[in-house]
Amino acid sequence: MNGEIQPVSVKVGEKVLLPEYGGTKIVLDDKDYYLFRDGDILGKYVD
């Protein structure tokens, strides 16, 4: 990585399958959020 923004494989609103453990926990306004790397995504749900 050289500081450039890298595109991700998902779009806002898509549902994805993530590993049970991992990610980085972020707390904002007393709500927990987890950040995962694009490569951690195990799959996408399709209709």
CHARMM internal coordinates of N, CA and C (Angstrom, degrees):
IC EDIT
DIST 1 N 1 CA 1.4423
DIST 1 CA 1 C 1.5284
ANGL 1 N 1 CA 1 C 108.32
DIST 1 C 2 N 1.2920
ANGL 1 CA 1 C 2 N 114.52
DIHE 1 N 1 CA 1 C 2 N 138.92
DIST 2 N 2 CA 1.4591
ANGL 1 C 2 N 2 CA 119.45
DIHE 1 CA 1 C 2 N 2 CA -178.02
DIST 2 CA 2 C 1.5256
ANGL 2 N 2 CA 2 C 112.13
DIHE 1 C 2 N 2 CA 2 C -124.20
DIST 2 C 3 N 1.3211
ANGL 2 CA 2 C 3 N 117.86
DIHE 2 N 2 CA 2 C 3 N 25.37
DIST 3 N 3 CA 1.4480
ANGL 2 C 3 N 3 CA 121.41
DIHE 2 CA 2 C 3 N 3 CA 179.52
DIST 3 CA 3 C 1.5138
ANGL 3 N 3 CA 3 C 114.46
DIHE 2 C 3 N 3 CA 3 C 89.44
DIST 3 C 4 N 1.3304
ANGL 3 CA 3 C 4 N 117.45
DIHE 3 N 3 CA 3 C 4 N -1.79
DIST 4 N 4 CA 1.4602
ANGL 3 C 4 N 4 CA 120.65
DIHE 3 CA 3 C 4 N 4 CA 178.76
DIST 4 CA 4 C 1.5269
ANGL 4 N 4 CA 4 C 110.09
DIHE 3 C 4 N 4 CA 4 C -83.90
DIST 4 C 5 N 1.3236
ANGL 4 CA 4 C 5 N 116.13
DIHE 4 N 4 CA 4 C 5 N 147.03
DIST 5 N 5 CA 1.4623
ANGL 4 C 5 N 5 CA 120.89
DIHE 4 CA 4 C 5 N 5 CA 176.50
DIST 5 CA 5 C 1.5215
ANGL 5 N 5 CA 5 C 108.62
DIHE 4 C 5 N 5 CA 5 C -71.32
DIST 5 C 6 N 1.3321
ANGL 5 CA 5 C 6 N 115.94
DIHE 5 N 5 CA 5 C 6 N 130.60
DIST 6 N 6 CA 1.4547
ANGL 5 C 6 N 6 CA 122.06
DIHE 5 CA 5 C 6 N 6 CA -179.84
DIST 6 CA 6 C 1.5283
ANGL 6 N 6 CA 6 C 109.15
DIHE 5 C 6 N 6 CA 6 C -104.09
DIST 6 C 7 N 1.3295
ANGL 6 CA 6 C 7 N 118.46
DIHE 6 N 6 CA 6 C 7 N 133.43
DIST 7 N 7 CA 1.4677
ANGL 6 C 7 N 7 CA 119.80
DIHE 6 CA 6 C 7 N 7 CA 177.91
DIST 7 CA 7 C 1.5325
ANGL 7 N 7 CA 7 C 110.64
DIHE 6 C 7 N 7 CA 7 C -67.72
DIST 7 C 8 N 1.3258
ANGL 7 CA 7 C 8 N 116.19
DIHE 7 N 7 CA 7 C 8 N 150.47
DIST 8 N 8 CA 1.4636
ANGL 7 C 8 N 8 CA 120.93
DIHE 7 CA 7 C 8 N 8 CA 178.31
DIST 8 CA 8 C 1.5211
ANGL 8 N 8 CA 8 C 109.39
DIHE 7 C 8 N 8 CA 8 C -107.61
DIST 8 C 9 N 1.3283
ANGL 8 CA 8 C 9 N 115.96
DIHE 8 N 8 CA 8 C 9 N 164.10
DIST 9 N 9 CA 1.4644
ANGL 8 C 9 N 9 CA 120.44
DIHE 8 CA 8 C 9 N 9 CA -173.75
DIST 9 CA 9 C 1.5238
ANGL 9 N 9 CA 9 C 113.57
DIHE 8 C 9 N 9 CA 9 C -89.82
DIST 9 C 10 N 1.3277
ANGL 9 CA 9 C 10 N 118.32
DIHE 9 N 9 CA 9 C 10 N -0.38
DIST 10 N 10 CA 1.4620
ANGL 9 C 10 N 10 CA 120.99
DIHE 9 CA 9 C 10 N 10 CA -179.64
DIST 10 CA 10 C 1.5224
ANGL 10 N 10 CA 10 C 110.38
DIHE 9 C 10 N 10 CA 10 C -122.65
DIST 10 C 11 N 1.3360
ANGL 10 CA 10 C 11 N 114.09
DIHE 10 N 10 CA 10 C 11 N 158.64
DIST 11 N 11 CA 1.4610
ANGL 10 C 11 N 11 CA 120.99
DIHE 10 CA 10 C 11 N 11 CA 178.13
DIST 11 CA 11 C 1.5272
ANGL 11 N 11 CA 11 C 109.08
DIHE 10 C 11 N 11 CA 11 C -115.06
DIST 11 C 12 N 1.3075
ANGL 11 CA 11 C 12 N 116.44
DIHE 11 N 11 CA 11 C 12 N 161.52
DIST 12 N 12 CA 1.4625
ANGL 11 C 12 N 12 CA 122.03
DIHE 11 CA 11 C 12 N 12 CA 177.84
DIST 12 CA 12 C 1.5263
ANGL 12 N 12 CA 12 C 109.17
DIHE 11 C 12 N 12 CA 12 C -56.38
DIST 12 C 13 N 1.3299
ANGL 12 CA 12 C 13 N 116.43
DIHE 12 N 12 CA 12 C 13 N 130.78
DIST 13 N 13 CA 1.4587
ANGL 12 C 13 N 13 CA 121.72
DIHE 12 CA 12 C 13 N 13 CA 177.90
DIST 13 CA 13 C 1.5157
ANGL 13 N 13 CA 13 C 114.59
DIHE 12 C 13 N 13 CA 13 C 95.46
DIST 13 C 14 N 1.3375
ANGL 13 CA 13 C 14 N 118.23
DIHE 13 N 13 CA 13 C 14 N -15.54
DIST 14 N 14 CA 1.4645
ANGL 13 C 14 N 14 CA 119.76
DIHE 13 CA 13 C 14 N 14 CA 178.23
DIST 14 CA 14 C 1.5250
ANGL 14 N 14 CA 14 C 109.34
DIHE 13 C 14 N 14 CA 14 C -73.10
DIST 14 C 15 N 1.3273
ANGL 14 CA 14 C 15 N 115.92
DIHE 14 N 14 CA 14 C 15 N 144.92
DIST 15 N 15 CA 1.4574
ANGL 14 C 15 N 15 CA 121.61
DIHE 14 CA 14 C 15 N 15 CA 177.68
DIST 15 CA 15 C 1.5194
ANGL 15 N 15 CA 15 C 108.31
DIHE 14 C 15 N 15 CA 15 C -97.98
DIST 15 C 16 N 1.3326
ANGL 15 CA 15 C 16 N 115.48
DIHE 15 N 15 CA 15 C 16 N 133.59
DIST 16 N 16 CA 1.4574
ANGL 15 C 16 N 16 CA 120.59
DIHE 15 CA 15 C 16 N 16 CA -177.28
DIST 16 CA 16 C 1.5223
ANGL 16 N 16 CA 16 C 110.42
DIHE 15 C 16 N 16 CA 16 C -127.97
DIST 16 C 17 N 1.3059
ANGL 16 CA 16 C 17 N 115.45
DIHE 16 N 16 CA 16 C 17 N 160.61
DIST 17 N 17 CA 1.4570
ANGL 16 C 17 N 17 CA 123.09
DIHE 16 CA 16 C 17 N 17 CA 175.68
DIST 17 CA 17 C 1.5237
ANGL 17 N 17 CA 17 C 107.42
DIHE 16 C 17 N 17 CA 17 C -101.65
DIST 17 C 18 N 1.3391
ANGL 17 CA 17 C 18 N 115.74
DIHE 17 N 17 CA 17 C 18 N 125.24
DIST 18 N 18 CA 1.4580
ANGL 17 C 18 N 18 CA 121.57
DIHE 17 CA 17 C 18 N 18 CA -178.17
DIST 18 CA 18 C 1.5190
ANGL 18 N 18 CA 18 C 110.18
DIHE 17 C 18 N 18 CA 18 C -118.31
DIST 18 C 19 N 1.3281
ANGL 18 CA 18 C 19 N 117.71
DIHE 18 N 18 CA 18 C 19 N 157.93
DIST 19 N 19 CA 1.4589
ANGL 18 C 19 N 19 CA 119.79
DIHE 18 CA 18 C 19 N 19 CA 176.52
DIST 19 CA 19 C 1.5280
ANGL 19 N 19 CA 19 C 110.46
DIHE 18 C 19 N 19 CA 19 C -65.31
DIST 19 C 20 N 1.3318
ANGL 19 CA 19 C 20 N 115.93
DIHE 19 N 19 CA 19 C 20 N 154.26
DIST 20 N 20 CA 1.4655
ANGL 19 C 20 N 20 CA 120.76
DIHE 19 CA 19 C 20 N 20 CA -177.87
DIST 20 CA 20 C 1.5286
ANGL 20 N 20 CA 20 C 111.69
DIHE 19 C 20 N 20 CA 20 C -62.94
DIST 20 C 21 N 1.3161
ANGL 20 CA 20 C 21 N 116.88
DIHE 20 N 20 CA 20 C 21 N -36.27
DIST 21 N 21 CA 1.4637
ANGL 20 C 21 N 21 CA 121.61
DIHE 20 CA 20 C 21 N 21 CA -178.83
DIST 21 CA 21 C 1.5169
ANGL 21 N 21 CA 21 C 109.25
DIHE 20 C 21 N 21 CA 21 C -119.55
DIST 21 C 22 N 1.3094
ANGL 21 CA 21 C 22 N 115.84
DIHE 21 N 21 CA 21 C 22 N 153.72
DIST 22 N 22 CA 1.4578
ANGL 21 C 22 N 22 CA 120.54
DIHE 21 CA 21 C 22 N 22 CA 177.22
DIST 22 CA 22 C 1.5064
ANGL 22 N 22 CA 22 C 111.35
DIHE 21 C 22 N 22 CA 22 C 121.03
DIST 22 C 23 N 1.2923
ANGL 22 CA 22 C 23 N 115.34
DIHE 22 N 22 CA 22 C 23 N -169.12
DIST 23 N 23 CA 1.4494
ANGL 22 C 23 N 23 CA 120.78
DIHE 22 CA 22 C 23 N 23 CA -177.80
DIST 23 CA 23 C 1.5196
ANGL 23 N 23 CA 23 C 110.90
DIHE 22 C 23 N 23 CA 23 C 79.88
DIST 23 C 24 N 1.2999
ANGL 23 CA 23 C 24 N 115.52
DIHE 23 N 23 CA 23 C 24 N 171.81
DIST 24 N 24 CA 1.4549
ANGL 23 C 24 N 24 CA 122.41
DIHE 23 CA 23 C 24 N 24 CA 178.27
DIST 24 CA 24 C 1.5200
ANGL 24 N 24 CA 24 C 108.22
DIHE 23 C 24 N 24 CA 24 C -115.94
DIST 24 C 25 N 1.3275
ANGL 24 CA 24 C 25 N 116.01
DIHE 24 N 24 CA 24 C 25 N 123.17
DIST 25 N 25 CA 1.4669
ANGL 24 C 25 N 25 CA 120.58
DIHE 24 CA 24 C 25 N 25 CA -178.12
DIST 25 CA 25 C 1.5252
ANGL 25 N 25 CA 25 C 109.62
DIHE 24 C 25 N 25 CA 25 C -80.68
DIST 25 C 26 N 1.3290
ANGL 25 CA 25 C 26 N 115.39
DIHE 25 N 25 CA 25 C 26 N 130.97
DIST 26 N 26 CA 1.4588
ANGL 25 C 26 N 26 CA 123.16
DIHE 25 CA 25 C 26 N 26 CA 176.53
DIST 26 CA 26 C 1.5290
ANGL 26 N 26 CA 26 C 107.04
DIHE 25 C 26 N 26 CA 26 C -125.25
DIST 26 C 27 N 1.3241
ANGL 26 CA 26 C 27 N 117.85
DIHE 26 N 26 CA 26 C 27 N 133.96
DIST 27 N 27 CA 1.4633
ANGL 26 C 27 N 27 CA 121.95
DIHE 26 CA 26 C 27 N 27 CA 177.48
DIST 27 CA 27 C 1.5253
ANGL 27 N 27 CA 27 C 108.40
DIHE 26 C 27 N 27 CA 27 C -112.33
DIST 27 C 28 N 1.3377
ANGL 27 CA 27 C 28 N 115.90
DIHE 27 N 27 CA 27 C 28 N 120.96
DIST 28 N 28 CA 1.4619
ANGL 27 C 28 N 28 CA 122.49
DIHE 27 CA 27 C 28 N 28 CA 176.78
DIST 28 CA 28 C 1.5190
ANGL 28 N 28 CA 28 C 108.55
DIHE 27 C 28 N 28 CA 28 C -129.90
DIST 28 C 29 N 1.3164
ANGL 28 CA 28 C 29 N 116.73
DIHE 28 N 28 CA 28 C 29 N 127.47
DIST 29 N 29 CA 1.4664
ANGL 28 C 29 N 29 CA 121.42
DIHE 28 CA 28 C 29 N 29 CA 179.77
DIST 29 CA 29 C 1.5252
ANGL 29 N 29 CA 29 C 111.81
DIHE 28 C 29 N 29 CA 29 C 50.57
DIST 29 C 30 N 1.3215
ANGL 29 CA 29 C 30 N 116.88
DIHE 29 N 29 CA 29 C 30 N 44.16
DIST 30 N 30 CA 1.4666
ANGL 29 C 30 N 30 CA 124.19
DIHE 29 CA 29 C 30 N 30 CA 178.49
DIST 30 CA 30 C 1.5259
ANGL 30 N 30 CA 30 C 113.60
DIHE 29 C 30 N 30 CA 30 C 63.70
DIST 30 C 31 N 1.3199
ANGL 30 CA 30 C 31 N 118.41
DIHE 30 N 30 CA 30 C 31 N 19.42
DIST 31 N 31 CA 1.4671
ANGL 30 C 31 N 31 CA 122.43
DIHE 30 CA 30 C 31 N 31 CA 175.06
DIST 31 CA 31 C 1.5241
ANGL 31 N 31 CA 31 C 108.50
DIHE 30 C 31 N 31 CA 31 C -114.89
DIST 31 C 32 N 1.3327
ANGL 31 CA 31 C 32 N 115.74
DIHE 31 N 31 CA 31 C 32 N 139.47
DIST 32 N 32 CA 1.4615
ANGL 31 C 32 N 32 CA 121.19
DIHE 31 CA 31 C 32 N 32 CA 179.00
DIST 32 CA 32 C 1.5220
ANGL 32 N 32 CA 32 C 110.40
DIHE 31 C 32 N 32 CA 32 C -90.41
DIST 32 C 33 N 1.3115
ANGL 32 CA 32 C 33 N 116.28
DIHE 32 N 32 CA 32 C 33 N 132.29
DIST 33 N 33 CA 1.4608
ANGL 32 C 33 N 33 CA 123.43
DIHE 32 CA 32 C 33 N 33 CA 175.25
DIST 33 CA 33 C 1.5210
ANGL 33 N 33 CA 33 C 107.24
DIHE 32 C 33 N 33 CA 33 C -127.99
DIST 33 C 34 N 1.3283
ANGL 33 CA 33 C 34 N 116.23
DIHE 33 N 33 CA 33 C 34 N 149.67
DIST 34 N 34 CA 1.4550
ANGL 33 C 34 N 34 CA 120.78
DIHE 33 CA 33 C 34 N 34 CA 178.39
DIST 34 CA 34 C 1.5181
ANGL 34 N 34 CA 34 C 109.38
DIHE 33 C 34 N 34 CA 34 C -123.18
DIST 34 C 35 N 1.3142
ANGL 34 CA 34 C 35 N 116.24
DIHE 34 N 34 CA 34 C 35 N 130.19
DIST 35 N 35 CA 1.4581
ANGL 34 C 35 N 35 CA 122.43
DIHE 34 CA 34 C 35 N 35 CA 177.90
DIST 35 CA 35 C 1.5185
ANGL 35 N 35 CA 35 C 108.73
DIHE 34 C 35 N 35 CA 35 C -102.13
DIST 35 C 36 N 1.3311
ANGL 35 CA 35 C 36 N 115.97
DIHE 35 N 35 CA 35 C 36 N 130.89
DIST 36 N 36 CA 1.4587
ANGL 35 C 36 N 36 CA 121.93
DIHE 35 CA 35 C 36 N 36 CA 177.88
DIST 36 CA 36 C 1.5166
ANGL 36 N 36 CA 36 C 109.29
DIHE 35 C 36 N 36 CA 36 C -122.42
DIST 36 C 37 N 1.2938
ANGL 36 CA 36 C 37 N 116.22
DIHE 36 N 36 CA 36 C 37 N 149.65
DIST 37 N 37 CA 1.4642
ANGL 36 C 37 N 37 CA 121.08
DIHE 36 CA 36 C 37 N 37 CA 173.98
DIST 37 CA 37 C 1.5228
ANGL 37 N 37 CA 37 C 108.42
DIHE 36 C 37 N 37 CA 37 C -73.32
DIST 37 C 38 N 1.3153
ANGL 37 CA 37 C 38 N 115.78
DIHE 37 N 37 CA 37 C 38 N 151.98
DIST 38 N 38 CA 1.4624
ANGL 37 C 38 N 38 CA 121.33
DIHE 37 CA 37 C 38 N 38 CA 179.30
DIST 38 CA 38 C 1.5363
ANGL 38 N 38 CA 38 C 110.70
DIHE 37 C 38 N 38 CA 38 C -55.20
DIST 38 C 39 N 1.3134
ANGL 38 CA 38 C 39 N 116.77
DIHE 38 N 38 CA 38 C 39 N -37.93
DIST 39 N 39 CA 1.4597
ANGL 38 C 39 N 39 CA 121.44
DIHE 38 CA 38 C 39 N 39 CA -178.71
DIST 39 CA 39 C 1.5219
ANGL 39 N 39 CA 39 C 114.22
DIHE 38 C 39 N 39 CA 39 C -70.36
DIST 39 C 40 N 1.3350
ANGL 39 CA 39 C 40 N 117.63
DIHE 39 N 39 CA 39 C 40 N -14.34
DIST 40 N 40 CA 1.4695
ANGL 39 C 40 N 40 CA 121.62
DIHE 39 CA 39 C 40 N 40 CA 178.78
DIST 40 CA 40 C 1.5219
ANGL 40 N 40 CA 40 C 112.66
DIHE 39 C 40 N 40 CA 40 C -80.20
DIST 40 C 41 N 1.3302
ANGL 40 CA 40 C 41 N 117.64
DIHE 40 N 40 CA 40 C 41 N -15.41
DIST 41 N 41 CA 1.4639
ANGL 40 C 41 N 41 CA 121.47
DIHE 40 CA 40 C 41 N 41 CA -177.97
DIST 41 CA 41 C 1.5254
ANGL 41 N 41 CA 41 C 109.20
DIHE 40 C 41 N 41 CA 41 C -66.92
DIST 41 C 42 N 1.3334
ANGL 41 CA 41 C 42 N 115.95
DIHE 41 N 41 CA 41 C 42 N 124.14
DIST 42 N 42 CA 1.4652
ANGL 41 C 42 N 42 CA 120.99
DIHE 41 CA 41 C 42 N 42 CA -177.75
DIST 42 CA 42 C 1.5239
ANGL 42 N 42 CA 42 C 112.13
DIHE 41 C 42 N 42 CA 42 C -85.42
DIST 42 C 43 N 1.3238
ANGL 42 CA 42 C 43 N 117.11
DIHE 42 N 42 CA 42 C 43 N -26.17
DIST 43 N 43 CA 1.4645
ANGL 42 C 43 N 43 CA 120.25
DIHE 42 CA 42 C 43 N 43 CA 179.96
DIST 43 CA 43 C 1.5138
ANGL 43 N 43 CA 43 C 110.63
DIHE 42 C 43 N 43 CA 43 C 177.98
DIST 43 C 44 N 1.3302
ANGL 43 CA 43 C 44 N 115.04
DIHE 43 N 43 CA 43 C 44 N 172.07
DIST 44 N 44 CA 1.4613
ANGL 43 C 44 N 44 CA 122.08
DIHE 43 CA 43 C 44 N 44 CA 177.42
DIST 44 CA 44 C 1.5158
ANGL 44 N 44 CA 44 C 108.68
DIHE 43 C 44 N 44 CA 44 C -118.36
DIST 44 C 45 N 1.3212
ANGL 44 CA 44 C 45 N 116.30
DIHE 44 N 44 CA 44 C 45 N 144.20
DIST 45 N 45 CA 1.4594
ANGL 44 C 45 N 45 CA 121.21
DIHE 44 CA 44 C 45 N 45 CA 173.33
DIST 45 CA 45 C 1.5279
ANGL 45 N 45 CA 45 C 108.11
DIHE 44 C 45 N 45 CA 45 C -80.39
DIST 45 C 46 N 1.3244
ANGL 45 CA 45 C 46 N 116.29
DIHE 45 N 45 CA 45 C 46 N 137.32
DIST 46 N 46 CA 1.4651
ANGL 45 C 46 N 46 CA 120.56
DIHE 45 CA 45 C 46 N 46 CA 177.07
DIST 46 CA 46 C 1.5234
ANGL 46 N 46 CA 46 C 108.77
DIHE 45 C 46 N 46 CA 46 C -121.84
DIST 46 C 47 N 1.3251
ANGL 46 CA 46 C 47 N 116.15
DIHE 46 N 46 CA 46 C 47 N 149.45
DIST 47 N 47 CA 1.4698
ANGL 46 C 47 N 47 CA 121.24
DIHE 46 CA 46 C 47 N 47 CA 179.28
DIST 47 CA 47 C 1.5051
ANGL 47 N 47 CA 47 C 110.96
DIHE 46 C 47 N 47 CA 47 C -81.73
END
COOR INIT
IC SEED 1 N 1 CA 1 C
IC BUILD
